[in-house]
Amino acid sequence: MREVRVPYGEKKLSLKIPDRNLAVVFDPPCPPPLRDLRGEILRALDEPVAGPTFSEHIGKSKNVLILIDNFARLTPAYLILPPILNKLKKAGSRVEILVASGALREMSEAELRRKLGGKIFRSGLPIFQSRCKDSWDFEFIGVTTLGTPVNVHRKLLTADFSLAVTMTQATLWGYGGGGSMVLPGICSYETIEWNHRLTTGPCSGLGYQPPKNIMRQDIEDAARMSGLSMSLLVVLNPNLQVIEVTAGETNAACRASVMKYEHYYTLDKNTIPGGALDIAISGSFPGDRFFAHSCWPAANLDFFTKEGGTIIIATPAPGGLAHYAYAKDYMPPDDDAFRRLYEDIFYGKQPLWQACLWMPILQVLSKKDIIVVTEEKNLPAFKQVQLPAVTNLEQAFSLAMKKHGPKASVGVFPYGKWVLPKGLND
């Protein structure tokens, strides 16, 4: 019998699993945080993987725009920005910060303080938030090779130098970071919807890269068109500490950062006896306030779970289901439900950018079971969306074992949201 632990927001849950059933525990062997983060940031900026250095850029730039990601990403901007801002101050640059909100709501003052840190928040630096439906803030700059009309925030277009600061992680649409700071980050609602139409294409999903992933290819195209000068991306360990820093021309820097990410967070499926599991278990990060974000491990663990298998996700979801609540209209997820979903998207009853947050989970549910471990207050909401939910991990595991039998193979992925199979883009 082995005791395993999975993160549950700020806490951890324990579970005892018989040795005969436990096939794999994938807790990435990540290094400790960088000891000299400030030095690594400045080194990365002046040793870019492609394009001019940071020093070359700011030597001829007075108006500087820094893009940061919003509350849905865990990027520790409060740690990353100080050495960048100090160097810009010495160069005499005028700096503004723009939150790349995409189609999500604006950040509250408390969220901005948490993201930026109190010192930066109180510094007097102008801080703006992209609001995709404020059409007057955006300017049309052309059409991507895949047909997306690009309306980008005017602040990017008027800056002498622009730098996106974000993190690399697997997302339901490929990878986050890099060009996604432009699209959807600081594009108009129409542009976001045009791009998100590509999510229904093959390989435009979790962990896939261009050229397979045409949605991400479209994002890279928009980033080139926008003139974003440079991006800095970090990779975090499961304790949300910075372990890698990469900078340079946005698309090249993003690709390089993804390679570093995959070094830590990919698992060879051949190491799993039989190549797939009956039961896969994941926890959730402290920053996963809503089930709309803590549900993502279902898509990751789909790669490692047999058809008809069971995926268990432990999440307190303190903010509730958020956008996932709309999935209730398409349960059970059979062919007719998907027909209605695509029809509702076409007629504007369901925004595509929003459906993208839960459509991949419905696709998993069409072939596998999901059991949620959560707080008692959330049980009525999960009942409404027809997702089985219980209040302790032992009960969820017992239900799964009852379905799959005493010889069921079990895998534990504490941080399943970030885990992918090796060779996905080979």
C-alpha positions as CSV (number, residue, x, y, z in Angstrom):
1,M,0.0,0.0,0.0
2,R,1.4,3.4,-1.0
3,E,0.2,6.8,0.2
4,V,0.1,9.5,-2.5
5,R,-0.7,13.2,-2.1
6,V,-2.3,15.5,-4.6
7,P,-2.7,19.3,-4.4
8,Y,-6.1,20.6,-3.6
9,G,-5.8,24.4,-3.9
10,E,-3.8,25.5,-1.0
11,K,-3.9,22.1,0.7
12,K,-3.1,18.5,-0.2
13,L,-5.2,15.4,-0.1
14,S,-3.8,11.9,0.8
15,L,-4.9,8.6,-0.7
16,K,-3.7,5.0,-0.1
17,I,-3.5,2.9,-3.2
18,P,-2.6,-0.8,-3.3
19,D,0.8,-1.5,-4.8
20,R,-0.6,-4.0,-7.2
21,N,-2.8,-1.2,-8.7
22,L,-0.5,1.7,-8.8
23,A,1.1,1.9,-12.2
24,V,2.7,5.4,-12.2
25,V,3.1,8.5,-10.0
26,F,4.3,11.3,-12.2
27,D,5.4,14.2,-10.0
28,P,7.8,16.1,-12.2
29,P,11.4,16.2,-10.8
30,C,11.7,19.9,-11.2
31,P,14.7,21.9,-10.0
32,P,14.5,24.6,-7.2
33,P,13.9,28.2,-8.3
34,L,16.6,30.1,-10.0
35,R,19.0,31.5,-7.4
36,D,19.7,34.7,-9.3
37,L,16.4,35.4,-11.0
38,R,17.2,39.1,-11.6
39,G,20.5,38.1,-13.4
40,E,18.8,35.4,-15.4
41,I,16.1,37.8,-16.6
42,L,18.6,40.4,-17.8
43,R,20.8,37.7,-19.4
44,A,17.9,36.3,-21.3
45,L,16.8,39.7,-22.5
46,D,20.3,40.5,-23.8
47,E,21.0,37.0,-25.1
48,P,17.7,36.4,-27.0
49,V,17.0,33.2,-28.9
50,A,16.2,35.4,-32.0
51,G,16.0,39.1,-32.8
52,P,17.7,42.2,-31.4
53,T,18.6,42.4,-27.7
54,F,16.7,44.3,-25.1
55,S,19.4,46.8,-24.8
56,E,19.4,47.4,-28.5
57,H,15.7,47.9,-28.5
58,I,15.5,50.3,-25.6
59,G,18.5,52.4,-26.8
60,K,16.2,53.9,-29.4
61,S,12.8,53.6,-27.7
62,K,11.2,56.2,-25.5
63,N,7.6,54.9,-25.3
64,V,7.6,51.4,-23.9
65,L,4.6,49.1,-23.5
66,I,4.8,46.0,-21.3
67,L,2.1,43.3,-21.7
68,I,1.3,41.1,-18.7
69,D,-1.2,38.3,-18.5
70,N,-4.3,38.3,-16.4
71,F,-5.7,36.5,-13.3
72,A,-6.1,33.3,-15.2
73,R,-2.4,32.8,-15.5
74,L,0.1,32.2,-12.6
75,T,3.0,34.3,-14.0
76,P,4.7,36.0,-11.0
77,A,5.0,39.4,-12.6
78,Y,5.9,41.0,-9.3
79,L,9.2,39.0,-9.4
80,I,9.9,39.4,-13.1
81,L,9.2,43.1,-13.7
82,P,11.5,44.9,-11.2
83,P,14.9,44.3,-13.1
84,I,13.2,45.2,-16.4
85,L,11.6,48.4,-15.0
86,N,14.9,49.4,-13.4
87,K,16.7,49.1,-16.7
88,L,14.0,51.0,-18.5
89,K,14.1,53.7,-15.9
90,K,17.9,54.1,-16.4
91,A,17.3,54.4,-20.1
92,G,14.8,57.2,-19.6
93,S,11.9,55.3,-21.1
94,R,8.3,56.1,-20.5
95,V,6.6,52.9,-19.5
96,E,3.0,51.8,-19.6
97,I,1.6,48.4,-18.6
98,L,-1.3,46.7,-20.5
99,V,-3.1,43.6,-19.1
100,A,-3.7,41.1,-21.9
101,S,-7.2,40.2,-20.8
102,G,-8.4,38.5,-24.0
103,A,-12.2,38.2,-23.6
104,L,-12.1,37.7,-19.9
105,R,-13.2,40.3,-17.4
106,E,-11.0,43.1,-16.0
107,M,-8.8,42.3,-13.0
108,S,-9.8,43.8,-9.7
109,E,-7.5,46.1,-7.7
110,A,-6.7,43.2,-5.4
111,E,-5.8,40.9,-8.3
112,L,-3.6,43.6,-9.8
113,R,-1.8,44.1,-6.5
114,R,-1.3,40.3,-6.3
115,K,0.0,40.1,-9.9
116,L,2.3,43.2,-9.9
117,G,3.2,43.4,-6.2
118,G,2.4,46.4,-4.0
119,K,5.5,48.4,-4.9
120,I,4.9,48.4,-8.7
121,F,1.1,48.9,-8.2
122,R,1.8,52.0,-6.1
123,S,4.6,53.3,-8.3
124,G,2.4,55.5,-10.4
125,L,3.1,53.5,-13.6
126,P,0.1,53.8,-15.9
127,I,-1.8,50.4,-15.8
128,F,-4.4,49.7,-18.4
129,Q,-6.6,46.6,-19.2
130,S,-7.6,45.4,-22.6
131,R,-11.4,45.3,-23.0
132,C,-12.1,43.4,-26.1
133,K,-15.5,44.9,-26.7
134,D,-14.3,48.5,-26.5
135,S,-14.0,48.7,-30.3
136,W,-12.5,52.2,-30.2
137,D,-9.3,50.9,-28.5
138,F,-8.4,48.6,-31.5
139,E,-7.1,49.1,-35.0
140,F,-7.4,46.8,-38.0
141,I,-4.0,45.8,-39.3
142,G,-4.9,43.1,-41.8
143,V,-5.9,39.4,-42.2
144,T,-3.9,36.4,-41.2
145,T,-3.0,33.7,-43.8
146,L,-5.8,31.6,-42.2
147,G,-8.4,34.3,-42.7
148,T,-8.6,36.0,-39.3
149,P,-9.1,39.8,-39.5
150,V,-6.8,41.3,-36.8
151,N,-7.9,44.3,-34.8
152,V,-5.1,44.9,-32.2
153,H,-4.9,47.4,-29.3
154,R,-3.7,50.8,-30.3
155,K,-1.3,51.0,-27.4
156,L,0.8,48.3,-28.9
157,L,0.8,50.0,-32.3
158,T,1.9,53.4,-30.9
159,A,4.7,52.0,-28.7
160,D,8.3,52.3,-29.8
161,F,9.1,49.1,-28.0
162,S,6.8,46.4,-26.6
163,L,7.6,43.4,-24.4
164,A,5.2,40.6,-23.4
165,V,5.9,39.0,-20.0
166,T,4.2,35.7,-19.5
167,M,4.6,31.9,-18.7
168,T,4.7,28.8,-20.8
169,Q,2.2,26.1,-19.9
170,A,0.1,23.5,-21.7
171,T,-3.4,24.8,-22.5
172,L,-6.6,23.4,-24.0
173,W,-5.6,25.1,-27.3
174,G,-1.9,24.1,-27.5
175,Y,0.4,26.2,-25.3
176,G,-0.1,29.5,-23.6
177,G,2.4,32.4,-23.8
178,G,4.1,34.1,-26.6
179,G,1.8,35.1,-29.4
180,S,-1.3,34.5,-27.3
181,M,-0.4,37.7,-25.5
182,V,-1.5,39.4,-28.7
183,L,-4.3,37.0,-29.8
184,P,-6.5,36.7,-27.8
185,G,-4.7,38.9,-25.3
186,I,-5.0,42.4,-26.8
187,C,-7.3,41.9,-29.8
188,S,-10.9,42.8,-30.3
189,Y,-13.8,40.5,-29.6
190,E,-14.4,39.9,-33.3
191,T,-10.7,38.9,-33.8
192,I,-10.9,36.5,-30.9
193,E,-14.0,34.8,-32.2
194,W,-12.5,34.5,-35.7
195,N,-9.4,32.9,-34.3
196,H,-11.3,30.6,-32.0
197,R,-13.3,29.1,-34.9
198,L,-10.1,27.2,-35.6
199,T,-10.3,25.3,-32.3
200,T,-12.7,22.8,-33.9
201,G,-10.0,21.7,-36.4
202,P,-7.8,18.6,-35.9
203,C,-4.8,19.0,-33.6
204,S,-5.9,22.6,-32.6
205,G,-5.9,21.4,-29.0
206,L,-3.9,20.6,-25.9
207,G,-0.1,20.4,-26.4
208,Y,0.0,20.6,-30.2
209,Q,2.2,23.0,-32.0
210,P,2.2,24.5,-35.5
211,P,2.1,23.3,-38.2
212,K,-0.3,20.7,-36.8
213,N,-2.1,23.2,-34.7
214,I,-3.7,25.7,-37.0
215,M,-5.2,27.7,-34.2
216,R,-1.8,28.3,-32.8
217,Q,-0.4,29.0,-36.3
218,D,-3.0,31.7,-36.6
219,I,-1.9,33.2,-33.3
220,E,1.7,33.2,-34.4
221,D,0.7,35.0,-37.6
222,A,-1.2,37.7,-35.7
223,A,1.8,38.2,-33.4
224,R,4.1,38.8,-36.3
225,M,1.6,41.2,-37.9
226,S,1.2,43.2,-34.7
227,G,4.8,44.2,-34.4
228,L,5.2,43.0,-30.8
229,S,8.9,43.6,-30.3
230,M,9.9,40.9,-27.9
231,S,8.6,38.3,-25.4
232,L,10.0,37.0,-22.1
233,L,8.6,33.6,-21.0
234,V,9.2,31.7,-17.8
235,V,8.7,28.1,-16.9
236,L,7.5,27.4,-13.3
237,N,8.0,24.4,-11.1
238,P,4.9,22.9,-9.4
239,N,5.6,25.3,-6.4
240,L,5.1,28.1,-8.9
241,Q,8.7,29.2,-8.7
242,V,10.7,30.3,-11.8
243,I,13.0,27.6,-13.1
244,E,13.6,28.7,-16.7
245,V,13.7,32.1,-18.5
246,T,13.6,32.6,-22.3
247,A,13.4,35.8,-24.3
248,G,13.6,37.0,-27.9
249,E,11.4,37.5,-31.0
250,T,8.0,36.3,-29.8
251,N,7.4,33.1,-31.8
252,A,11.0,31.9,-31.6
253,A,11.1,32.5,-27.9
254,C,7.8,30.7,-27.3
255,R,9.0,27.6,-29.3
256,A,12.3,27.6,-27.3
257,S,10.4,27.9,-24.0
258,V,8.1,25.1,-24.9
259,M,11.1,22.8,-25.5
260,K,12.2,23.6,-21.9
261,Y,8.7,23.0,-20.6
262,E,8.5,19.6,-22.2
263,H,11.8,18.6,-20.7
264,Y,10.1,18.6,-17.3
265,Y,6.4,18.0,-17.9
266,T,6.2,15.2,-20.5
267,L,5.9,11.5,-19.8
268,D,6.7,8.6,-22.1
269,K,3.5,6.6,-22.3
270,N,5.6,3.4,-22.9
271,T,6.6,3.6,-19.2
272,I,3.0,2.8,-18.3
273,P,2.3,-0.9,-18.2
274,G,-0.1,-1.5,-21.1
275,G,0.4,2.1,-22.3
276,A,-2.8,3.4,-20.7
277,L,-4.6,3.5,-17.3
278,D,-8.0,2.5,-16.0
279,I,-8.0,5.4,-13.5
280,A,-6.0,8.6,-13.5
281,I,-6.0,11.1,-10.7
282,S,-5.0,14.8,-10.6
283,G,-5.1,17.7,-8.2
284,S,-5.3,21.4,-8.8
285,F,-3.2,24.5,-8.4
286,P,-3.8,27.3,-5.8
287,G,-4.5,29.7,-8.6
288,D,-7.3,27.5,-10.1
289,R,-10.1,29.5,-8.5
290,F,-12.8,28.4,-11.0
291,F,-13.6,24.9,-12.3
292,A,-13.4,26.4,-15.8
293,H,-9.7,26.3,-15.2
294,S,-9.2,23.4,-12.8
295,C,-11.1,21.0,-15.1
296,W,-8.2,21.1,-17.7
297,P,-6.5,18.0,-16.3
298,A,-9.3,15.9,-17.8
299,A,-7.9,16.8,-21.3
300,N,-4.3,16.1,-20.2
301,L,-5.1,12.7,-18.6
302,D,-7.2,11.7,-21.6
303,F,-3.9,10.9,-23.3
304,F,-3.0,8.4,-20.5
305,T,-6.4,6.8,-19.9
306,K,-8.1,3.9,-21.6
307,E,-11.4,4.3,-23.5
308,G,-14.1,3.9,-20.8
309,G,-11.6,4.9,-18.1
310,T,-12.1,7.2,-15.2
311,I,-10.4,10.6,-14.5
312,I,-10.6,12.0,-11.0
313,I,-10.0,15.7,-10.4
314,A,-9.6,17.1,-6.9
315,T,-10.3,20.8,-6.8
316,P,-11.9,23.1,-4.2
317,A,-13.1,25.5,-7.0
318,P,-13.7,28.3,-4.5
319,G,-15.1,30.5,-7.2
320,G,-17.5,27.9,-8.5
321,L,-17.9,26.6,-12.0
322,A,-17.6,29.9,-13.9
323,H,-17.9,29.4,-17.7
324,Y,-18.2,25.6,-17.2
325,A,-21.8,26.1,-16.0
326,Y,-22.8,26.5,-19.7
327,A,-21.9,22.9,-20.4
328,K,-25.1,21.8,-18.7
329,D,-27.1,22.4,-21.9
330,Y,-25.0,19.8,-23.8
331,M,-25.2,16.9,-21.4
332,P,-25.0,14.0,-22.0
333,P,-22.3,14.8,-24.6
334,D,-23.6,12.6,-27.4
335,D,-23.7,13.4,-31.2
336,D,-26.9,15.3,-30.8
337,A,-25.5,17.5,-28.0
338,F,-22.5,18.4,-30.1
339,R,-24.7,19.2,-33.1
340,R,-26.7,21.6,-30.9
341,L,-23.5,23.1,-29.5
342,Y,-22.0,23.8,-32.9
343,E,-25.4,25.2,-34.0
344,D,-25.6,27.5,-30.9
345,I,-22.0,28.7,-31.6
346,F,-22.9,29.5,-35.2
347,Y,-26.0,31.5,-34.2
348,G,-24.2,33.3,-31.4
349,K,-26.0,31.7,-28.5
350,Q,-22.6,30.4,-27.2
351,P,-19.5,32.6,-27.7
352,L,-16.8,30.3,-29.1
353,W,-14.0,31.7,-26.9
354,Q,-16.2,30.7,-23.9
355,A,-17.2,27.3,-25.2
356,C,-13.5,26.5,-25.8
357,L,-13.0,26.4,-22.0
358,W,-15.3,23.4,-21.6
359,M,-15.9,21.9,-25.1
360,P,-12.7,19.8,-24.8
361,I,-13.9,18.4,-21.4
362,L,-17.2,17.4,-23.0
363,Q,-15.2,15.6,-25.7
364,V,-13.5,13.6,-22.9
365,L,-16.8,12.9,-21.2
366,S,-18.2,11.4,-24.5
367,K,-15.8,8.5,-24.0
368,K,-14.7,8.5,-20.4
369,D,-16.0,9.2,-16.9
370,I,-15.0,12.2,-14.8
371,I,-15.4,12.3,-11.0
372,V,-14.8,15.6,-9.2
373,V,-13.6,15.9,-5.6
374,T,-14.7,19.2,-4.2
375,E,-16.3,21.2,-1.4
376,E,-19.8,20.4,-0.3
377,K,-21.1,23.8,-1.3
378,N,-20.2,23.0,-4.9
379,L,-22.2,19.7,-5.1
380,P,-25.5,21.3,-6.3
381,A,-23.7,23.1,-9.2
382,F,-22.0,19.9,-10.3
383,K,-25.3,18.1,-10.1
384,Q,-26.7,20.7,-12.4
385,V,-24.0,20.1,-15.0
386,Q,-24.4,16.3,-14.5
387,L,-20.8,15.7,-13.3
388,P,-20.5,13.2,-10.5
389,A,-18.9,15.0,-7.5
390,V,-18.0,13.9,-4.0
391,T,-16.4,15.5,-1.0
392,N,-13.4,13.2,-0.4
393,L,-10.8,11.5,-2.5
394,E,-11.3,8.1,-0.9
395,Q,-14.9,8.0,-2.0
396,A,-14.0,9.0,-5.6
397,F,-11.4,6.3,-5.7
398,S,-13.7,3.7,-4.3
399,L,-16.3,4.5,-7.0
400,A,-13.7,4.2,-9.7
401,M,-12.4,0.9,-8.4
402,K,-15.9,-0.5,-8.2
403,K,-16.4,0.2,-11.9
404,H,-13.0,-1.1,-13.1
405,G,-12.4,-4.0,-10.7
406,P,-9.7,-5.1,-8.3
407,K,-7.0,-5.3,-11.1
408,A,-7.6,-1.7,-12.2
409,S,-4.4,0.1,-13.2
410,V,-4.1,3.5,-11.5
411,G,-1.9,6.6,-12.3
412,V,-1.4,9.7,-10.1
413,F,-0.6,13.0,-11.7
414,P,-0.6,15.5,-8.9
415,Y,-0.2,18.4,-11.4
416,G,-2.1,16.9,-14.3
417,K,-2.9,20.2,-15.8
418,W,0.7,20.6,-17.0
419,V,1.5,17.0,-18.0
420,L,1.6,15.8,-21.6
421,P,2.8,12.7,-23.4
422,K,6.3,12.8,-25.0
423,G,6.5,13.1,-28.8
424,L,3.1,14.7,-29.3
425,N,4.5,16.9,-32.2
426,D,6.9,14.4,-33.7
